[in-house]
Every structure is written in structure tokens, then in C-alpha cells.
Amino acid sequence: MPLLTTDPPSRGIIHYEAYGKGRPVLFLHGWLGSWQLWRNTIASVGEHYRTYSLDFYGFGESRGVGTVDESIQDFKVDTFVDMVGQFMDKLGIPKAAVIGHSMGGTVAMKCAIAYPDRVVKACAIGSPINGDSLYLMLKLGGNPTLARVGYVLYPVLRNLIGTYMRFVSGPNTRKMVLEDMNNATLQSFFQSINSLHQTDLSTVLPTVEQPMMGIYGKKDIIVGHKQIYLMQQLVEHAVTHLYDDAGHFPMMDTPEKFITDILAFLDSR
């Protein structure tokens, strides 16, 4: 299990999986997720590229040690952007394409802004550009008081999310999310989603010059699919795909079309 330790200001232990050969591509998961989301995707993309699938601090097998003051845990979007930069530094990756799902896509877009000379392409899948696009249940998850109550009543919270996931995607996706949820800490649970809710890239996304792609599912009931129109408005050169038959997890709902579009984007010059 590959691990590496990052340095202050956002110090932590990153678990990642690497596969394939070629130009590097980083895959970033969403809230309550892990690298496992990308298993099928990296099996296909790894035939052409060197893929790295990261677990964010506090999710999957990664752990956030903290900031300079290690008593303070930090699981915010900007912390994950710094994490990606440090990951590339530690592994000696000078440039890479970055692909993210949900919260990971928001991080990918912010990475394109923060590291314009290092992120050669960015792809956001079902990702908020404006945090207000999150549906009500996720907004409530960012409330510290409600999150603590939820963790005290963990079986109730798990069943509630499990029930909600029945309307989001298929049984395999639901099982994966519930398994990954067991690895999330209380702080990573509410800090990350609260940070995502507070995020608004509307004023900075027009500065992105790198190739960008957005993939959204019309049946998404976690992030409003109309974010695709906002991306089209803010980034005129962006390639966008709206999948009529997919929800929040297009890589699981329509895998063949998803892989085709991802590879076409990565292969484009």
C-alpha cells in the first residue's frame, strides 16, 4: 500500500494507487469516497497513461495529521489543493492532467488555477463550481452540530445515507460509498462538505487557460447538473458532456461512454 508523508502547512499521510505507463494523470475522489471509485476507470486509462488515484486526508486510507499546530485538523478544499501540489512534488511529477469527481472535481479546478504551469488539463465530473449547487442533505452535512449528532447516532446516519444512495446510483455504488464512509473521520466528514458548500469559483474560473472538461449527469440529485451551463459560461473553451442516462456517478452509470470521453479529452492536443 503506497504511502507518503506531506509537510506543513497541511501535513498528513497520503495513500495512493499507481497503475500504467505514460504521461501522468491524477484521479481525485468525491466526498465520503476513496480511490476505489476509479478502479474500472484506471484499468482502461492505465493502458495509455500512468494513473495515480489519491485518497484525500481523512478519507480512504489517508490520514490528516494536521497543520503546523498538529492539534488542529484541516480537511478543507484548499488543504486538498495543497495536498495535490505536495503529492506531485514528492513523486517528482512535473506536470499532470487532473481528473476529479464531485468534491475532487472542484479541487481539480482549483488546482488548475493554483498550478497553471503544472496542471496541463483539468476535468470535473458532477462537481460544484458554486457550493450552493449542492442538494439540501449535503448542505446539512456541513453543519458541525448536526454532523456530531449524526456520528453519535452513526447507525441512523448510515441508514439515512444508504437510503438516499438508493436514488443516486446502483447497488454496487451504494455499497462502495457505505464502505468508504466507515473510514471518514468526524472532522473530515463535516469540514470538507462545509468547505465545499462555501466554495465559489465563479470569479476565478474564467482565468483558466488549460484545456478543461466537465461531465454531468442529468439525473444527479447530489449536485445540480446545471453547473455544466455555468462552466460553459465561465470557460468558453471547455468541453462539456451532459449524460441523459447518468446521475452523480457517470463512471458507474454509463462506463463505456465515460471512458470514451475521458480518453478523447486526454488524447486531445
C-alpha positions, 0 to 999 in steps of 0.5 A, a space after each residue: 500500500 503506497 504511502 507518503 508523508 506531506 509537510 506543513 502547512 497541511 501535513 498528513 499521510 497520503 495513500 495512493 494507487 499507481 497503475 500504467 505507463 505514460 504521461 501522468 494523470 491524477 484521479 481525485 475522489 468525491 466526498 465520503 469516497 476513496 480511490 476505489 471509485 476509479 478502479 474500472 476507470 484506471 484499468 482502461 486509462 492505465 493502458 495509455 497513461 500512468 494513473 495515480 488515484 489519491 485518497 484525500 486526508 481523512 478519507 480512504 486510507 489517508 490520514 490528516 495529521 494536521 497543520 503546523 499546530 498538529 492539534 488542529 485538523 484541516 480537511 478543507 478544499 484548499 488543504 486538498 489543493 495543497 495536498 495535490 501540489 505536495 503529492 506531485 512534488 514528492 513523486 517528482 511529477 512535473 506536470 499532470 492532467 487532473 481528473 476529479 469527481 464531485 468534491 475532487 472535481 472542484 479541487 481539480 479546478 482549483 488546482 488548475 488555477 493554483 498550478 497553471 504551469 503544472 496542471 496541463 488539463 483539468 476535468 470535473 465530473 458532477 462537481 460544484 463550481 458554486 457550493 450552493 449547487 449542492 442538494 439540501 442533505 449535503 448542505 446539512 452535512 456541513 453543519 458541525 452540530 448536526 454532523 456530531 449528532 449524526 456520528 453519535 447516532 452513526 447507525 441512523 446516519 448510515 441508514 439515512 445515507 444508504 437510503 438516499 444512495 438508493 436514488 443516486 446510483 446502483 447497488 454496487 455504488 451504494 455499497 462502495 460509498 457505505 464502505 468508504 464512509 466507515 473510514 471518514 473521520 468526524 472532522 473530515 466528514 463535516 469540514 470538507 462538505 462545509 468547505 465545499 458548500 462555501 466554495 465559489 469559483 465563479 470569479 476565478 474560473 474564467 482565468 483558466 487557460 488549460 484545456 478543461 472538461 466537465 461531465 454531468 449527469 442529468 439525473 444527479 440529485 447530489 449536485 445540480 447538473 446545471 453547473 455544466 451551463 455555468 462552466 460553459 459560461 465561465 470557460 468558453 473553451 471547455 468541453 462539456 458532456 451532459 449524460 441523459 442516462 447518468 446521475 452523480 456517478 457517470 463512471 458507474 452509470 454509463 462506463 463505456 461512454 465515460 471512458 470514451 470521453 475521458 480518453 478523447 479529452 486526454 488524447 486531445 492536443 
